[in-house]
């Protein structure tokens, strides 16, 4: 790949990227906003964060097109002495960002459940026994994403255990929030090694691959959270690096990595990534290697879809409260059902483009188009499995709820970057890096805006959780009406339910509320408190809760959450000064 086969001018690349993005963004706005095909959380975040960032990026891309061609700065060879310190800096930035950007708060229920499981794993448990006094209220305390196995007596995360186990290990080492940054660093290191392997004679293309990964806001912002997706990115890249290394050790190690990756949170993600590489191996007539990795996929299903639910059934008891949904048929059926009613490629791919380098998708598309068909059918084009994986990740564009970018395609950011690097090596003259630097500058501006909007979105929820957590009541009842996803504030402290025991008021009966008010000190958290903190308004109501609230008022059991009184007069003066 030392010489470019058909030079593609940077001006054409920029204009094509801007034009394609404008068309996609226009279609997204028409479908999801103008014709209002359901205003989901993803659309709310698109309008608040991604749409302005994308609009600014495509305008800058078009304006910069006339000056895009050229050498720009000269970069040294991407050696370990340069790349590894950069990876370490990104990891440290992601760790600090959890506290600065997210204020040590995991906003979504998915993240909270992962941290909840890490907390009981840290104590050497497979599930958290429900205290007898709280069993009647167990679903109000954990409203969703709980495992059905033994659910009458245990609180257990619905997700597979590996992501939470990794967090538990780092918790024992000092901070569970280090898990994401360390996985990010492992994934970026593996991405660099794969790029070196595929493009050994084009250091500029290796830099393109690596810098596209480094500048991905989706990668390093998601690494600030407990989401399992950082693990998928990291282990996918490690798996690919081991497969390309080859040999018995390389492939056996890759098989182990695949088994671990499948247990991160849902087992179907790694097979989607691995299956195209098995096809690539078959086309190259590497029968033994293809059979081994096909066997790995079978092992994934056996271990995580059969043995793990069987273990939970034996250890915790029969399913309760909800139907079991961990079987293979259930998983496949659920996937096709969600493709039918929750398929949102326009908004999700728009978010994906916004949260990654502005040149990543245009270059990756160029990399797909660059495949030589005769080489491809002989298994000589690694762009084939990379492209098939990227297409699968984007086409499975299911509604994700929260997510910084499109997290269901998170594990394919590495393949997108590699396709971009391969396109650069094939279509760009060596060392002409000016378009890359322009793309990095545009991406940096968009990332700054996205990070700011993310902080503004998360801050009210973090403040609400802090207020609830500071309550000295025994029980805090959350009335979520009037606020967007306020039910996600129903959680414990550091993944452990305790005082105050936080419950979703909408999942309690009148008799249960009466018993709580008679036996415990109860406080109420509702729109009168979370709206002034800035939680977005949600115009929905539950009439059945009106009678419940009226009864609580009559019984004098509707006192609002109050922070604890200051210990000293000096503390009171400090609080008063902050309030002013």
C-alpha positions as CSV (number, residue, x, y, z in Angstrom):
1,X,0.0,0.0,0.0
2,X,2.9,2.3,-0.4
3,X,1.5,4.1,-3.4
4,X,-1.9,5.7,-3.8
5,X,-4.0,4.0,-6.4
6,X,-6.0,6.9,-7.8
7,X,-5.5,10.1,-5.9
8,X,-8.7,11.5,-4.2
9,X,-8.4,15.3,-3.7
10,X,-9.1,16.5,-0.2
11,X,-11.5,19.2,-1.6
12,X,-13.7,16.5,-3.2
13,X,-13.6,14.5,0.0
14,X,-14.7,17.5,2.2
15,X,-17.4,18.6,-0.2
16,X,-18.8,15.0,-0.6
17,X,-18.7,14.6,3.2
18,X,-20.5,17.9,3.8
19,X,-23.1,17.2,1.1
20,X,-23.8,13.6,2.3
21,X,-24.1,14.8,5.9
22,X,-26.4,17.6,4.9
23,X,-28.7,15.2,3.1
24,X,-28.7,12.8,6.1
25,X,-29.3,15.5,8.6
26,X,-32.1,17.0,6.6
27,X,-33.8,13.6,6.3
28,X,-33.4,13.1,10.1
29,X,-34.9,16.4,10.9
30,X,-37.9,15.9,8.5
31,X,-38.7,12.4,9.8
32,X,-38.2,12.8,13.5
33,X,-39.1,16.5,14.0
34,X,-41.1,17.9,11.1
35,X,-43.3,14.8,10.8
36,X,-42.8,13.9,14.5
37,X,-42.3,10.1,14.3
38,X,-42.2,9.9,18.1
39,X,-40.2,12.3,20.2
40,X,-37.9,9.9,22.0
41,X,-35.0,10.7,24.3
42,X,-32.6,10.2,21.4
43,X,-34.4,12.9,19.4
44,X,-34.4,15.2,22.5
45,X,-30.6,14.7,22.8
46,X,-30.2,15.1,19.0
47,X,-31.9,18.5,19.0
48,X,-30.1,19.7,22.2
49,X,-26.6,18.4,21.4
50,X,-26.0,16.8,18.0
51,X,-28.0,18.8,15.5
52,X,-26.2,22.1,16.2
53,X,-22.8,20.4,16.3
54,X,-23.4,18.6,13.0
55,X,-24.7,21.7,11.3
56,X,-21.7,23.7,12.4
57,X,-19.3,20.9,11.4
58,X,-20.8,20.4,7.9
59,X,-20.6,24.2,7.3
60,X,-17.0,24.3,8.4
61,X,-16.2,21.3,6.3
62,X,-17.6,22.9,3.2
63,X,-15.9,26.3,3.9
64,X,-12.5,24.6,4.4
65,X,-12.7,22.5,1.2
66,X,-10.8,25.0,-1.0
67,X,-7.8,24.9,1.4
68,X,-8.0,21.2,2.4
69,X,-5.3,19.9,0.1
70,X,-1.7,20.0,1.3
71,X,1.0,18.5,3.5
72,X,0.3,20.4,6.7
73,X,2.5,19.5,9.7
74,X,5.0,16.6,9.5
75,X,4.4,13.9,12.0
76,X,7.1,11.6,13.4
77,X,6.6,7.9,13.0
78,X,3.8,6.5,15.3
79,X,6.2,4.7,17.6
80,X,5.4,3.4,21.1
81,X,7.3,6.3,22.7
82,X,4.9,8.8,21.2
83,X,1.6,6.9,21.0
84,X,1.6,5.2,24.4
85,X,1.9,8.5,26.4
86,X,-0.9,10.0,24.3
87,X,-3.1,7.0,25.2
88,X,-2.2,7.4,28.9
89,X,-3.2,11.1,28.7
90,X,-6.5,10.3,27.1
91,X,-7.2,7.7,29.8
92,X,-6.4,10.2,32.6
93,X,-8.7,12.7,30.9
94,X,-11.5,10.2,30.8
95,X,-11.1,9.4,34.5
96,X,-11.1,13.1,35.4
97,X,-14.1,13.7,33.2
98,X,-16.2,11.3,35.2
99,X,-15.9,13.7,38.1
100,X,-15.7,17.0,36.2
101,X,-18.3,16.3,33.4
102,X,-20.6,13.8,35.0
103,X,-20.0,15.0,38.6
104,X,-19.5,11.4,39.8
105,X,-23.0,10.5,38.7
106,X,-24.2,7.8,36.3
107,X,-27.4,9.2,34.7
108,X,-29.0,6.1,33.2
109,X,-30.6,3.1,34.8
110,X,-28.3,0.9,32.7
111,X,-25.3,2.4,34.3
112,X,-26.8,2.3,37.8
113,X,-27.6,-1.4,37.5
114,X,-24.1,-2.1,36.3
115,X,-22.7,-0.3,39.4
116,X,-25.3,-2.0,41.6
117,X,-24.0,-5.4,40.5
118,X,-20.4,-4.3,41.0
119,X,-21.2,-3.3,44.6
120,X,-22.5,-6.8,45.5
121,X,-19.8,-8.5,43.6
122,X,-17.3,-6.5,45.6
123,X,-18.8,-8.1,48.7
124,X,-18.3,-11.6,47.1
125,X,-22.0,-12.0,46.3
126,X,-23.8,-13.1,43.1
127,X,-26.9,-11.1,44.1
128,X,-28.0,-8.8,46.9
129,X,-30.4,-10.4,49.4
130,X,-33.5,-8.2,49.9
131,X,-34.0,-7.4,53.6
132,X,-37.2,-8.9,54.8
133,X,-38.7,-5.5,55.7
134,X,-38.3,-4.2,52.2
135,X,-39.5,-7.2,50.3
136,X,-43.1,-5.8,49.8
137,X,-41.5,-2.7,48.2
138,X,-38.8,-4.5,46.2
139,X,-40.0,-3.4,42.7
140,X,-40.5,0.2,43.8
141,X,-36.8,0.2,45.0
142,X,-35.5,-1.5,41.8
143,X,-38.1,-0.6,39.1
144,X,-36.4,-2.2,36.0
145,X,-33.4,-4.0,34.6
146,X,-33.5,-6.7,37.3
147,X,-33.0,-10.4,36.8
148,X,-36.1,-12.5,37.2
149,X,-34.2,-15.3,38.9
150,X,-35.0,-15.4,42.6
151,X,-36.5,-11.9,42.2
152,X,-38.8,-12.3,45.2
153,X,-35.7,-12.6,47.5
154,X,-32.8,-11.1,45.6
155,X,-31.9,-8.0,43.7
156,X,-29.8,-9.1,40.7
157,X,-28.8,-7.1,37.6
158,X,-30.4,-8.2,34.4
159,X,-27.2,-7.9,32.6
160,X,-24.4,-10.4,32.3
161,X,-21.7,-10.0,34.9
162,X,-18.3,-9.3,33.3
163,X,-18.6,-5.5,33.0
164,X,-19.7,-5.2,36.7
165,X,-16.9,-7.7,37.7
166,X,-14.3,-5.5,36.0
167,X,-15.7,-2.5,37.9
168,X,-15.6,-4.5,41.2
169,X,-11.9,-5.3,40.6
170,X,-11.1,-1.6,40.1
171,X,-13.3,-0.7,43.1
172,X,-11.1,-3.0,45.2
173,X,-8.0,-1.3,43.7
174,X,-9.3,2.1,44.7
175,X,-11.9,3.5,42.3
176,X,-14.5,1.7,40.0
177,X,-14.5,4.7,37.7
178,X,-11.0,3.7,36.5
179,X,-12.5,0.7,34.7
180,X,-13.7,2.6,31.7
181,X,-10.5,4.7,31.2
182,X,-8.3,1.6,31.5
183,X,-10.4,-0.3,28.9
184,X,-10.3,2.8,26.7
185,X,-6.5,2.7,26.8
186,X,-6.4,-1.0,26.1
187,X,-8.7,-0.5,23.1
188,X,-6.7,2.4,21.7
189,X,-3.4,0.5,22.1
190,X,-4.8,-2.5,20.3
191,X,-6.2,-0.2,17.5
192,X,-2.7,1.3,17.1
193,X,-1.1,-2.2,16.9
194,X,-3.7,-3.4,14.3
195,X,-3.1,-0.3,12.2
196,X,0.7,-0.9,12.3
197,X,0.1,-4.5,11.2
198,X,-2.2,-3.5,8.3
199,X,-0.3,-0.5,7.0
200,X,3.4,-1.0,8.0
201,X,4.7,1.1,5.1
202,X,2.3,4.0,5.6
203,X,3.0,5.7,8.9
204,X,0.7,8.6,7.8
205,X,-2.2,6.2,7.4
206,X,-1.5,4.7,10.9
207,X,-1.6,8.3,12.3
208,X,-5.0,8.8,10.5
209,X,-6.4,5.7,12.1
210,X,-5.1,6.4,15.5
211,X,-6.0,10.1,15.6
212,X,-9.5,9.4,14.4
213,X,-9.8,7.1,17.4
214,X,-8.2,9.6,19.8
215,X,-10.5,12.4,18.7
216,X,-13.7,10.3,19.1
217,X,-15.8,12.1,21.7
218,X,-18.0,9.0,21.9
219,X,-15.0,6.9,22.9
220,X,-13.6,9.0,25.7
221,X,-16.9,10.4,27.0
222,X,-18.4,6.9,27.2
223,X,-15.3,5.8,29.0
224,X,-16.2,8.2,31.8
225,X,-19.3,6.1,32.5
226,X,-20.0,2.6,33.7
227,X,-21.5,1.6,30.4
228,X,-20.3,-1.8,29.1
229,X,-19.7,-0.4,25.6
230,X,-16.1,0.8,26.4
231,X,-15.4,-2.9,27.1
232,X,-16.9,-3.9,23.7
233,X,-14.6,-1.4,21.9
234,X,-11.5,-2.6,23.8
235,X,-12.1,-6.3,23.6
236,X,-13.1,-6.2,19.9
237,X,-9.8,-4.5,19.1
238,X,-7.8,-6.8,21.3
239,X,-9.5,-9.8,19.6
240,X,-8.6,-8.4,16.2
241,X,-5.0,-7.8,17.2
242,X,-4.7,-11.4,18.4
243,X,-6.3,-12.8,15.3
244,X,-3.9,-10.9,13.1
245,X,-1.0,-12.0,15.2
246,X,-2.0,-15.5,14.3
247,X,-0.6,-18.8,15.5
248,X,-2.0,-21.1,18.1
249,X,-1.5,-18.7,20.9
250,X,-3.0,-15.8,19.0
251,X,-6.2,-17.6,18.0
252,X,-6.7,-19.4,21.4
253,X,-6.2,-16.0,23.2
254,X,-8.7,-14.4,20.8
255,X,-11.2,-17.2,21.7
256,X,-10.9,-16.4,25.4
257,X,-11.3,-12.7,24.7
258,X,-14.4,-13.4,22.8
259,X,-15.9,-15.4,25.6
260,X,-15.1,-12.6,28.1
261,X,-16.5,-9.9,25.8
262,X,-19.8,-11.8,25.3
263,X,-20.3,-11.7,29.1
264,X,-19.9,-8.0,29.4
265,X,-23.6,-7.3,29.4
266,X,-25.4,-9.0,26.4
267,X,-23.9,-11.9,24.6
268,X,-25.1,-11.1,21.1
269,X,-22.7,-8.1,20.6
270,X,-19.4,-10.0,19.9
271,X,-20.9,-12.5,17.4
272,X,-22.0,-9.6,15.3
273,X,-18.4,-8.4,15.2
274,X,-16.8,-11.8,14.8
275,X,-19.1,-13.4,12.2
276,X,-17.8,-11.3,9.2
277,X,-14.2,-12.3,10.0
278,X,-15.2,-16.0,9.9
279,X,-16.6,-15.3,6.4
280,X,-13.3,-13.7,5.5
281,X,-11.4,-16.7,6.8
282,X,-13.6,-19.1,4.8
283,X,-13.1,-17.0,1.6
284,X,-9.3,-17.4,2.2
285,X,-9.8,-21.2,2.7
286,X,-8.5,-21.0,6.2
287,X,-10.8,-23.8,7.2
288,X,-9.3,-24.7,10.6
289,X,-9.1,-21.2,11.9
290,X,-12.7,-20.4,10.7
291,X,-13.9,-23.6,12.4
292,X,-12.3,-22.6,15.7
293,X,-13.8,-19.2,15.7
294,X,-17.2,-20.6,14.7
295,X,-16.9,-23.0,17.6
296,X,-16.2,-19.9,19.8
297,X,-19.5,-18.5,18.8
298,X,-21.2,-21.7,19.8
299,X,-19.4,-21.6,23.1
300,X,-20.6,-18.1,23.7
301,X,-24.2,-19.2,23.3
302,X,-23.7,-22.2,25.6
303,X,-21.9,-20.3,28.3
304,X,-23.8,-17.1,28.5
305,X,-27.3,-18.1,27.1
306,X,-27.5,-21.5,28.7
307,X,-25.1,-22.2,31.6
308,X,-25.2,-18.7,33.2
309,X,-29.1,-18.6,33.4
310,X,-28.9,-22.2,34.7
311,X,-26.5,-21.2,37.4
312,X,-28.7,-18.3,38.4
313,X,-31.7,-20.5,38.5
314,X,-29.8,-23.0,40.8
315,X,-28.3,-20.3,43.0
316,X,-31.1,-17.9,43.4
317,X,-34.3,-19.8,42.6
318,X,-37.1,-19.8,40.1
319,X,-38.1,-16.6,38.1
320,X,-40.4,-14.2,39.9
321,X,-42.1,-10.9,39.2
322,X,-41.4,-10.9,35.4
323,X,-41.0,-13.7,32.8
324,X,-37.5,-15.1,32.2
325,X,-36.0,-13.6,29.1
326,X,-32.4,-15.0,29.0
327,X,-32.9,-17.8,26.6
328,X,-31.6,-17.8,23.0
329,X,-35.1,-17.8,21.5
330,X,-36.1,-14.9,23.7
331,X,-33.0,-12.9,22.8
332,X,-33.4,-13.4,19.1
333,X,-37.2,-12.8,19.2
334,X,-36.6,-9.6,21.2
335,X,-34.1,-8.4,18.7
336,X,-36.4,-8.9,15.7
337,X,-39.3,-7.3,17.6
338,X,-37.2,-4.2,18.4
339,X,-36.1,-4.0,14.8
340,X,-39.8,-3.8,13.9
341,X,-40.9,-1.1,16.3
342,X,-37.7,0.6,17.6
343,X,-35.5,0.9,14.5
344,X,-34.2,4.4,14.2
345,X,-31.3,4.6,11.8
346,X,-31.7,8.3,10.9
347,X,-31.4,9.7,14.4
348,X,-28.9,7.1,15.8
349,X,-26.4,7.3,12.9
350,X,-26.7,11.1,13.0
351,X,-25.7,11.0,16.6
352,X,-22.9,8.5,15.8
353,X,-21.4,10.9,13.2
354,X,-21.7,13.9,15.6
355,X,-19.8,12.2,18.4
356,X,-16.9,10.9,16.2
357,X,-14.3,12.6,14.0
358,X,-16.1,14.5,11.2
359,X,-13.8,12.6,8.6
360,X,-14.3,9.1,10.1
361,X,-17.4,8.2,8.1
362,X,-16.5,9.8,4.8
363,X,-13.1,8.1,4.8
364,X,-14.6,4.8,6.0
365,X,-17.1,4.9,3.1
366,X,-14.2,5.5,0.7
367,X,-12.4,2.5,2.3
368,X,-15.4,0.3,1.6
369,X,-15.6,1.6,-2.0
370,X,-11.9,0.8,-2.4
371,X,-12.3,-2.9,-2.1
372,X,-11.0,-4.9,-5.0
373,X,-13.7,-7.5,-5.7
374,X,-11.5,-10.2,-7.0
375,X,-9.3,-9.9,-4.0
376,X,-12.3,-9.8,-1.8
377,X,-13.8,-13.1,-2.9
378,X,-10.4,-14.7,-2.3
379,X,-10.3,-13.5,1.3
380,X,-7.5,-11.0,0.7
381,X,-9.3,-7.8,1.6
382,X,-9.6,-7.3,5.4
383,X,-11.7,-4.3,4.5
384,X,-14.5,-6.8,3.8
385,X,-15.1,-8.0,7.4
386,X,-14.4,-4.5,8.7
387,X,-17.1,-3.1,6.4
388,X,-19.6,-5.8,7.0
389,X,-19.3,-5.3,10.8
390,X,-19.7,-1.5,10.4
391,X,-22.8,-1.9,8.3
392,X,-24.3,-4.4,10.7
393,X,-23.6,-2.1,13.7
394,X,-25.3,0.8,12.0
395,X,-28.2,-1.2,10.5
396,X,-29.0,-2.6,14.0
397,X,-29.9,1.0,14.9
398,X,-32.3,0.2,17.8
399,X,-33.6,2.9,20.1
400,X,-30.9,3.3,22.8
401,X,-32.3,5.9,25.2
402,X,-29.3,7.5,26.8
403,X,-26.0,7.4,25.0
404,X,-23.3,9.8,24.0
405,X,-23.3,9.1,20.3
406,X,-24.8,5.8,19.3
407,X,-23.5,3.3,21.8
408,X,-24.9,0.1,20.1
409,X,-22.3,0.7,17.4
410,X,-19.6,1.6,19.9
411,X,-17.7,-1.6,19.3
412,X,-17.3,-0.7,15.6
413,X,-15.6,2.6,16.1
414,X,-12.3,0.8,15.7
415,X,-13.3,-0.8,12.4
416,X,-14.5,2.5,11.1
417,X,-11.1,4.1,11.9
418,X,-9.3,1.2,10.3
419,X,-11.3,1.5,7.1
420,X,-10.5,5.2,7.1
421,X,-6.8,4.4,7.5
422,X,-7.0,1.9,4.6
423,X,-8.7,4.4,2.4
424,X,-6.0,7.0,3.2
425,X,-3.3,4.6,2.3
426,X,-4.9,3.7,-1.0
427,X,-6.2,7.1,-2.2
428,X,-4.0,9.8,-0.5
429,X,-0.4,10.7,-1.3
430,X,2.0,9.9,1.6
431,X,2.4,12.7,4.1
432,X,-0.3,15.0,2.8
433,X,-1.9,15.4,6.2
434,X,-3.5,18.8,6.0
435,X,-7.1,17.5,5.6
436,X,-6.6,15.4,8.7
437,X,-5.6,18.4,10.8
438,X,-8.5,20.4,9.5
439,X,-10.8,17.6,10.4
440,X,-9.3,17.4,13.9
441,X,-9.8,21.2,14.4
442,X,-13.5,20.9,13.3
443,X,-14.0,17.9,15.5
444,X,-12.4,19.7,18.5
445,X,-14.9,22.5,18.1
446,X,-17.9,20.2,17.9
447,X,-16.6,18.1,20.8
448,X,-16.3,21.1,23.0
449,X,-19.9,22.0,22.3
450,X,-21.1,18.4,22.9
451,X,-19.2,18.2,26.2
452,X,-20.7,21.4,27.4
453,X,-24.3,20.4,26.5
454,X,-23.7,17.0,28.1
455,X,-22.6,18.6,31.3
456,X,-25.7,20.9,31.3
457,X,-28.0,17.9,30.7
458,X,-26.5,15.8,33.5
459,X,-26.1,18.5,36.1
460,X,-29.7,18.7,37.2
461,X,-29.9,15.0,37.7
462,X,-26.7,14.9,39.6
463,X,-27.9,17.7,41.9
464,X,-31.3,15.9,42.4
465,X,-29.5,12.7,43.4
466,X,-27.3,14.7,45.8
467,X,-30.3,16.3,47.4
468,X,-32.1,12.9,47.8
469,X,-28.9,11.3,49.1
470,X,-28.5,14.0,51.7
471,X,-31.9,13.4,53.2
472,X,-32.0,12.1,56.8
473,X,-35.3,10.4,56.3
474,X,-35.7,6.6,56.3
475,X,-37.6,6.6,53.0
476,X,-37.7,9.0,50.1
477,X,-40.6,8.6,47.7
478,X,-40.0,9.9,44.1
479,X,-43.0,11.2,42.2
480,X,-41.6,11.3,38.7
481,X,-44.5,13.2,37.1
482,X,-43.5,16.3,35.3
483,X,-39.8,15.4,34.7
484,X,-37.9,13.6,32.0
485,X,-36.7,10.2,33.2
486,X,-36.9,11.2,36.9
487,X,-37.6,7.6,37.8
488,X,-33.9,6.9,37.2
489,X,-33.2,8.8,40.4
490,X,-34.5,5.8,42.3
491,X,-31.2,4.3,43.4
492,X,-29.0,3.7,46.4
493,X,-25.7,5.2,47.4
494,X,-22.7,3.9,45.4
495,X,-24.8,1.0,44.2
496,X,-26.1,-0.1,47.6
497,X,-29.7,0.5,48.7
498,X,-29.9,1.9,52.2
499,X,-30.9,5.0,54.2
500,X,-32.6,6.8,52.7
501,X,-34.4,3.9,50.9
502,X,-35.5,5.5,47.6
503,X,-38.7,4.3,45.9
504,X,-40.8,5.1,42.9
505,X,-44.1,6.3,44.3
506,X,-45.9,5.2,41.1
507,X,-45.1,1.6,41.9
508,X,-46.7,1.6,45.4
509,X,-50.2,1.0,46.4
510,X,-52.2,3.2,48.9
511,X,-51.8,0.5,51.6
512,X,-48.1,0.3,51.1
513,X,-47.7,4.1,51.4
514,X,-49.8,4.0,54.6
515,X,-47.5,1.4,56.1
516,X,-44.4,3.3,55.1
517,X,-45.8,6.5,56.6
518,X,-46.7,4.8,59.9
519,X,-43.4,2.9,60.3
520,X,-40.7,5.3,58.9
521,X,-39.8,8.9,58.5
522,X,-40.9,9.5,54.9
523,X,-40.0,12.5,52.6
524,X,-41.3,13.2,49.1
525,X,-39.3,14.3,46.1
526,X,-41.4,15.7,43.2
527,X,-41.5,18.4,40.5
528,X,-41.5,21.2,43.1
529,X,-37.9,20.2,43.9
530,X,-36.5,18.7,40.7
531,X,-37.9,21.3,38.3
532,X,-36.0,24.3,40.0
533,X,-32.8,22.2,39.7
534,X,-33.3,22.2,36.0
535,X,-34.6,18.7,35.2
536,X,-36.2,18.9,31.7
537,X,-40.0,19.1,31.7
538,X,-42.0,16.0,30.6
539,X,-45.6,16.7,29.9
540,X,-47.1,13.5,31.1
541,X,-49.4,12.6,34.0
542,X,-50.7,9.6,35.8
543,X,-54.2,10.2,37.1
544,X,-54.0,7.3,39.5
545,X,-51.3,9.0,41.5
546,X,-53.4,12.1,42.1
547,X,-55.5,10.2,44.6
548,X,-52.4,8.8,46.2
549,X,-50.9,12.2,46.7
550,X,-54.1,13.6,48.1
551,X,-54.2,10.8,50.6
552,X,-50.6,11.5,51.6
553,X,-51.4,15.2,52.1
554,X,-54.3,14.4,54.2
555,X,-52.2,12.0,56.3
556,X,-49.4,14.6,56.7
557,X,-47.0,12.3,54.8
558,X,-45.9,14.6,52.0
559,X,-43.1,16.5,53.5
560,X,-40.5,17.4,50.9
561,X,-36.9,16.3,50.9
562,X,-34.8,18.6,53.0
563,X,-31.0,18.6,53.2
564,X,-29.6,18.1,56.7
565,X,-29.2,21.1,59.0
566,X,-25.7,22.6,59.2
567,X,-23.6,21.3,62.1
568,X,-22.2,24.7,63.0
569,X,-23.1,28.4,62.7
570,X,-20.2,28.8,60.4
571,X,-21.5,26.1,58.1
572,X,-24.9,27.9,58.1
573,X,-23.2,31.2,57.0
574,X,-21.3,29.4,54.2
575,X,-24.6,27.8,52.9
576,X,-26.3,31.2,53.1
577,X,-23.5,32.8,51.2
578,X,-23.6,30.1,48.5
579,X,-27.4,30.5,48.2
580,X,-27.0,34.2,47.6
